[in-house]
Amino acid sequence: MDRQEYILNAQKHIETVLNKQFDRIEKMKAQSDFVDYSKLDCIKVGIVGGDGIGPHITAQAKRVMEYLLKDDIAAGKVKLIDIEGLTIENRVAHNKAIPDDILAELKKCDVILKGPTTTPQAGDPWPNIESANVAMRKELDLFANVRPVSIPAEGIDWVFFRENTEGAYALGSQGLRVNEDLGMDFTVTTYEGSYRIIKAAFDYARKTGRDRVTVVTKANIIKTTDGMFLDIARDIAKDYPEITCDEWYIDIMTAKLIDPKRRKDFKVVVLPNLYGDIITDEAAEFQGGVGTAGSSNLGKQYSMFEAIHGSGIRMVNEGRAIYADPSSIIRAAAMLLEHIGYVSEAKKLFEALEICTQTEKKLVVTGRDTGCTSQEFADYIMETIERL
């Protein structure tokens, strides 16, 4: 083909991409308000094990939730529902990021606790299907990825609001290989998508008494999409005069996050998808690594809570799955409990995690037989709650 034919093919591809985004914008505009869990007769919690070590650690988080909610589970006010099949093997068999029957089961739930899932990459023995996480965020419109990092002894109390459905990840599988010499990927920013995540960050800051929201972009270089995100943040900030809004570029933000003099200033941070993924992994290192961090993925109708680390297939292959650290998924369970209104139970669980992982540390998870098993650690968590 000559150059003009390549351009015409690219135009058709881009037209398809744009039409999908226009459709998505219309859906966002038509959204209702957030679910009021206090008005539900029964809150249905889907439990998804995922891949690799996922089923092992998620089972322990489920045990902790059953312990904390035993009375309401018995009364039928909360129901924990195991959802099988969101595995790499089943997804490949159906050639879908989320098989249709699994998606239908997920949509019957109000909230979801999800273990890590495997996303194939070049060189893996799996086809290059889309990330189950990305697909779930799209299908359930989980637009706010909220990741807290708290280390009181070091003055760290951060809450990150990562936009979850746009940016580079939204169209990660829809890039264009124009010819053998040229490949292009896309990043997308919409007014609706940016507005709702930035407003959620400011609302959270106001509700929790935090007086600073930091907006992170690379708007000096990525002028159109990042520039749009930053402009919307500046407009929203005008409605929150009691909150300081400061702006940082992603590169210097990654440096200042480890600056002991500067890092204590950060409180609530809001940022586009890719930057949020990078910087929250960095932030998690302060409290013990991504194996200890949980995150929430919030939408107006559905919400999903998960461990932020990978599926640890190698641990399974080496027979070490029983020694996997369940801290991350248990922390995600605490966030889930808080989200659906079990605030006192969540507080106890957060406090127990702090004692077990930071201060007392009677048991240590090493990922090998040199440390305790996932089940032993969950038992330690529940024993600690009994002492509170």
Helices and strands as residue ranges (DSSP letters): H 3-29, G 37-39, E 43-48, H 54-68, H 70-74, E 78-83, H 88-94, H 100-106, E 111-114, H 132-139, E 144-151, G 152-154, E 156-163, H 167-170, E 176-179, E 182-184, H 191-208, E 212-217, H 225-237, E 244-249, H 250-256, G 263-265, E 268-271, H 273-284, G 285-287, G 290-292, E 294-298, E 303-307, H 313-317, G 321-323, H 327-339, H 343-354, I 355-359, H 374-387
